[in-house]
Structures are given as C-alpha cells and as structure tokens.
C-alpha cells in the first residue's frame, strides 16, 4: 500500500486527502491490501471516518517537506 508519491502507507500516518478539490487531513486507521480503490480508511480531524483511495493521498510529512502533487496548482 502506497501513497501518491510512492511512500509506503502505514496505519497511524497523518495524511492529506485531496477529496475532489476539498482536501482534509486525518489519520490512516485501516487499509485493505490487494485493492486499488477505496483501500484505506482515514479518520479526518476532528474524527469523522472516511473511506479513501490511498494512491490519491499524501503523507502529511511530505506536505511539510514541500511535496506538491502534479494535480494541484503550485505557487
């Protein structure tokens, strides 16, 4: 299981979900190996669980480090 930039996904990671232009941050609480969509469950902060596709997510540490996905405009 990996995020959009290839980083391995691990339970407990803080991630940012693009969510069709309405991004939110949360914690990865569940993943389903072998599935390519809706294969992770992220609990948004403040804690409302959402099913997501992990390859559309970005680890929060990568955002802080300056990773900008190609699908988002850069400044």
N, C-alpha and C positions, 0 to 999 in steps of 0.2 A: 504494500500500500504506500503510495507516494503522492506528494502534493504537486501542484502545477509546475514547480521549478525542479522537480526530481528528488527533493528531500524526503527521506523516509517518514511516514506518518506514525506517530506513537500516541497511545492513549495518554491523556493528560496534557497534550500540546495545546498551547493557546494559538488560535488561528483566526484569520480574517477570511470571511466568505463573501464572494462578490455578489451573490444573490440578485442577479438581473439588474444591476445598477443601484441596488440598495444595500450596500455592504454592512456587515455586522461582525463583531468579534465574539469569540466564545471559546469553549474548551472541548476538545475531541474526547468523547466519552465511550464511543463504540465504533468498531469497524468490521466490515464483512469482506474478508479476502475472497478473491475469485470473481467478484462483481465489479463491473466497470462504471456503474452509475448508482447514485443513491447508496453508496457503500460505506458511509460514515454517519455518525450522529454527533452533532455539535450542540452543546448547550450554550445558547447565547447568554451573554452577561447583560442584564440580570436574568439568568437562568430560566429560559423557555426553550425546551429541546426542539431541534430541527434536524431533519434528515438532509444530507448534502452529498454531493459528488466530490470526493477528496481531491481529484485532479483539477478541480476548479478553485481550490482553497490555497491559501498562502500561510505559512507559519508566521506568527507574529514577530519572532526574532528576525526573520528575513525582511519584513517590512521595515523594522528599525534599522537594519543594516543597509537599507537603500534599494532592495529589490523592487522593481516596478514591472508588473506583468505587461506584456505587449498589448493586451486588450484594454488597458486603462491609459488615459492620456497622461503624458509626463509634462512637467512644468519646465 
